[in-house]
Amino acid sequence: QVVDAIKCRLNEVMADLEHMPATGHTPKIGIGITTHNRYDVFKKTYCEILLHAPQGSKIVVVDDASNQPVPEATYRFGSNVGIAVAKNKCFELLDDCEHIFLFDDDCYPKVSDWWRPYVESKEPHLMYIFKDWSGSRKLNDTSDLYQDDTIRAYSHCRGVMCYFHRSCLENVGGMDPVFGKWGYEHPDLSNRIFNAGMTSFRFADVPGSEHLLYSADEHQAVVTTVKGPERAAQVAKNEAVYNSRKNSEIYVPYRQKENILITTYFTGVADPQRNGKWQPKSEEL
């Protein structure tokens, strides 16, 4: 553990030197990590990402209100907002990047060129997909749909690492907070990207990705932060929402809304929240 801590600290120092873009430079590759109440798991992921991130990349960490604040966090939420909002904050913080990778806190690269097949792909959106758990216990929920030298498509997704070209955000936006803290927010975004005609398949990865990335979830080496009854309730609620919009390509804003201006106050259009028109009163301006 001491050796690992020293290695991680060295990685952090090197990151300061290598991954901070020069003044006036727009980073090409952005990497976002979200975490909640799994600091030991996150720290391992963070160190490996620092070690294997391409030079000049921008790395951000979003702490979704962990009980003990994550010291490496770029941004921390004061209350637990859930996956969609936390991932959208990564999108917002990486808004100046052309290629964006979103990592869960239990997935990390194993080699230094892990990012290249994703960036060089003609597909603007891909994700790391493991078909089944690595042990004797199996999920048996995913089928192969297609494979060639550049892409492998599946019937289901996992979402532990997702790649996006920024054109995806420009066309359909980010993950929808309507799904709450957990469940279906990532496949919904993948569906909207596919429905907008941007990808060849809803859920696809690069061939041989198991040699590029490690997922603790795939190896059942971590415990989920959404458990039991809460997980079941989220699935019951979100599955219906997900299925109702499976063919949608709506745009979902991913930037946090600040300084909102209610235009109905000035245009005379009925306020949709109050079912009526605002009466102009100069003393309220």
N, C-alpha and C positions, 0 to 999 in steps of 0.2 A: 504493500500500500504506500509506503514511503517513497519507493522508487517511482511508482505511478504518479504520485503527487508531484515529484520533481520533474518528471517528464511533461506533465500537464502544464506546469508553470513555465517550462522552457517553451512549450508550444504557444502559450499566451504571449510571451515576450517576442517570439518570432512573428506572431500574428500582428503585433503592433508595428513591426518593421515591414512585413510583406503585404498584409491584407488591407492596410489603410491606404486608400487611393490618394494620389498626389493632388495638390491644390489645383482645382479647375478640371480634374479628370473625372469623367463619368464612368463608374464601375460597370463593366459588362455583365458580370455574374454576381448575383446576390443570393445569400443563403440565410434562411430564417429558421430558428428553432423555437418551438413553443414548449413550455413545461409547466407542470402543476404538481407540487407535493411529491416529487421524486428526485431530490437533489443528487443523490449518489448515482442514479441512472443517468440523469442529465449531464453530470460532470464527465462521465466516461464519453458520452456522445460529443460533448463540447470539445474535449481534448482531441478526439479522433478527427472531428471536422476541422479544427485548427491545423492539425497535422497534414491533412490531405486536401485542404481547400486550394484551388488554383490561385496563383499569385495575383494580387490586385483585386480579389473578390471582396465584397462587402458582406460582413456577417453581423446579424442582429439576433438578440435573444428576447423573447417576450415571456415574462413570468405572469401566468394567469392566477395571481393572488395566492401564491403558495403561503402556507402558514408561516414558514421561515423565508423571508425575502431572498431571492437568488442574487448574490452579489454581482454575477456576470451579466445581469439583465440590462438590456438596452432600454426596455420599457416594462413597467410593472402595473398591472391592474390592481385597484384597491379592493375589488370584489371579484368573485369567480364568474367570469363572463361566458365561458365555454369555448369550444373549439372554433366555431365559425368566426366569432368576434376576435379571438386571439390570432387566428391565421390571417384575418383581414388586416390586423395591425402589422403583421409581417409584410403583407403586400404594400401597405402604406409606407412603411419604413424603407422598403426596397423599391420604391416607385421610380427611382432613377436608374434602375438596372434593366438590361435587355433580357437576360435569362434569370429566372427566379426558381430556386429550389426551396421547398418547405419540408422541414424534417420534424417528425415527432421526437421526443426526448429519448427514445429508446432505439433509434436507427442511426447508423453512421457509415461512412465510407470505409472500405478495407484497403483500397489502393488509390494512388494519387491521380490517376486518369479516369476516375469513376464518372466524372461529369461529361466527358467528351462525347460518348455516344448519344447522350440526351441533347446536348447543344447542337451537335452536327446532324441530328435527325431532321427530316422534313416535317415531322409532326410537331406542332407548337405546344402540345400537352401530352405528357407521358407520366408514368408513376411506377414505383417499385411494387411488383405484385409477386407474392409467393402463392403458389397454387394450394399448398397444404402446410400444416405444421410439420416440423422436421422429425418428430418422434413417432411412436406407434399410434398415438391418438390422432385421428384425422378429422378434418372439417367436411370434406366431400361436398363442397358447395360451388366449386368452380370448374368450368370446362374451357378447354382450348378452342378458340374460334379461328385463328389464323396465325401463320408464322412464315417469315422469310428471313433474309439476311439482316434486315434492319429493324424489324418490329415483331412483337408477339402479342396477340390480342386475346383477351379473356372475357368470360361472361360476368365476372365479378371483380371488384377491386379491394385493396387493403388500405391504401392511403397513408402508409407510414412515411413515405417520401414521395412528394409530387413535384414534377417539373412543369413550369409554365413559361412560354415566351410572353413578353409583355403585351403582345397583340391580343392575347386571350383576355386580359384585364380590360383592354380598351374596348373590346367588343361585347363582352357579357359581364364584366365586373368580377366580384369576388364571391365568397361563400355567404349564404343567406342566414342571418340570425334567427329567422323564423323557426329553425330546427333546434333552437335552445342550446343547452350545454353540450349535447353529444348526439350523433347519429344522423347519417344520410347527407350531411352538409357537403362532403367532398364528392360523392357520386352525383349529387344534384348539379354541382358546378361542372363536372365532367360531361354530364348530359347536355347542359346548356352550350358548352363549347362544341360538342358534336353536332347538336341541332343547328348551330349557326354555320355548319358546313366547314369547320376549321380542321377537324380530325377525321381520320379514316375509320376509327372505331371509338366506342365510348371509353373502354378501359384497355389500355395497352402499355407495354413496357418494351425495353430493348432486350434482345436475346442475350443470355448469359449474365443477366444482372445479378444473379446470386454470387458471382465472383467479384462484383463491384461493391456491394452493400451488405451490411449485416443488420438484421432486424431481431431484436430480443423477443418481440412478440411471436415471430415465426418459430423461435426455439423455445417458446413458453418459459422464458427466463425472467419475466416481469409480471407484476400483478396490475390489472387494470385499475384506473382511478374512478371508473364509473361501474358500480357493482350492483348485483342483485335486483331488488325491486325498482331502484331508480333506473337501471339499464332497461328493464322490461317495460317500464312506463314510457321511457323515451322512444323505444322501438315502436310501441303501439301507436303513439301519437305521430311520430315522424314518418312511418312507413306510408300512411295514408296521404300525407302531404307530398311525399316524394313521388308516389305513383300518380297523383293527380296532375303533376307537372312534368312528367317524364319526357314530353315532347316540346317543352318550353325552351326558349332562347332569350328570356328576359334579362335585362341588365340589372345587376344588384350592386349598388355602390359599396365600395370597400373602405373608403376613407371615413374617419370619424366626422360626424357632422358638428360643426361649430359655427357660431354667429349666424344662425338660421334666420332668414327673412321670410315672413309670412306674406307672400305676394298678394293673397286675396284681400289683404287690408288696403292695398293701393289700387287694385284693378277693378273691384266691384264684383268679381266672381264669387259665387257662394263658397263659404268655408266648408269643405267636405267633412270636417270633424264636428262642426256645430250646426250643420244644415241650415245655414242662413248667411246673410250678407253683413259685413261689418259696416257700422255707421261711422262716417268720418267725424272724428273729434280731435281738434287740433291740440287740446290739452293732454292727449294721450301720446302724442308723437314726441 
